[in-house]
């Protein structure tokens, strides 16, 4: 297991049919351990432990339809009203974060209109706040912390 640029979280593992599995607390099941999944599970821990987003607000690896095309997102954090607070794109640690990777999440976000975007390969993390009025975004040092009354801390 590769060390990633996240705090030292604990995970549950098991082996089944000669495959290593890691437990996903959001999907409530063991999934095949792969480099991108290792990053995804760290992001889930980051969102829940460090940023205090409730499990009930997080969705992992779901399909969506954008311009009649089926796409899959890695992680979405919803607001209580159903709008999207954070859209996350995870890549394996060997994948460099490039403009093409940003274009992928940006194309997903055209219809989703998330407040924040996160792109990570587990080693490098990029966060930005969207400003739809100005058709712009601002890079941030980190994501905001969840707050029950929805004031961003």
N, C-alpha and C positions, 0 to 999 in steps of 0.2 A: 504494500500500500504506500503510495506516494504521499509525502508530507505536503500539505497545502498551506496556503497563506490564510489560515483561519485559526481561531483558538482550538485547543485540544478537546474536541467533543468526544463523547463515547457513543458507540454504535453497537447494534446487535448483528451478529453474523451467524450463518449456518451453511453447511454443505449439503447439497442434494443432487443426486444423479451426476456426480463429478463436476458440479458447478458451485462456485462460491456465491452466496446470496447475502444481501444486506437488507435490513428491515427498514421500510419506509413508513414513518409514523403518520403521514398524511394519507397514503393509500391503504394503510393498515394491512400490509402484506410484505413478504419477502420478495425482492426483485433481484435479478441477476446483477452481480457486482461487475461493473465495467468502469473504465476511467471517467466517462461523463457522468455516470450514476454516482460515483464517489464525490464528484464536484457538486452534483445536485443535492445529495444528502447533507453535505456541509452547508450549502446555502439554506436549506430548510432549518438546520440548527441555528444558523446565524439569524435568520428571520424570527425564529421563535424564542431563542434564548437571549440574544443580544438586542434585538429590535422589538421584542415583546409582542409580535403579531400573534394572535390566537390561531391555533390549528384550524379552527372552523372557518377562518378567512382565507385559507391557503388551498390552492388546487395545484396538483402536480401532473404533468404529462397528459394533457387533455387535447382533444382534437377541436379545431375550430375551422370555419369556412370563411375564407377571405377571397372576394371576387370569384366565387364559384370554385375555388381551389381548396382542397383539404390541407390544412397545416396543423402542426403539433407544437404547442408551446411547452416550455420546460416547467416554469412556475409562474403562477399568477396569484397576487394577493388582492383580495376584494375588499372594498369598503362595505359597511353595513347596508348601504343603499343599492349594492350590486355593481356600482361602478368600479373600475380597476385602479387600485392604489399603486401597485408595482407589477411590472412585467419583467421577468428574468429569463435571460438566455444563458444556458450553461454549455460550455465546451470542455472537451478533454484537456488535461494539462499540456499535452503536446501540440494543441491547436493554438496558434498565435491569434490574438484579438486584433483583427484588421478592420478596415472600412467595410469590407464585404460582410463581416459578422454584424457590424452595426447596421448595415443596410437591411439585413435579414430581420432584426428586431424592429427596426423602423417601419418596415413594410407591414409587419404584423400589427404594429401600433397605430397605423393610419385609421383603421376601423375601431380598434379597441380603446384608444385614447387614454392610456394609463397616465397617471400623474408623474410616475417615476419609472425609469428604466435602469436595469442592472445587467451588465454583461460580464461574465467571468469565465476563466478557465481554471479557477482554483488558485492560481498563482497571482494573476493580475485581475483586479476588479475595477470596473468603471461604473459610475453612477451618474445619472443626470435627471434633472427636473424638467418637465415639459412645460412650455409656454405656448399654448395653442393660439392665443390672441396675437402673438407676434411671430408665429411659425418658427419658434426657436427653442433651444434647450440650453441648459446651464449645467456644466459638470460640477459634481459635488464630491466632497471627501468621503461621504457615507450616506446611507439612506436615513430618513427620519425615523424616529422611534414611534411605535404605535401608542396612541392615547385614547382611552375610552370615549372621551368627549370630542375626539377627532381634531383637537388642536395639535398641530405637529410641534413636537418638542425640538 
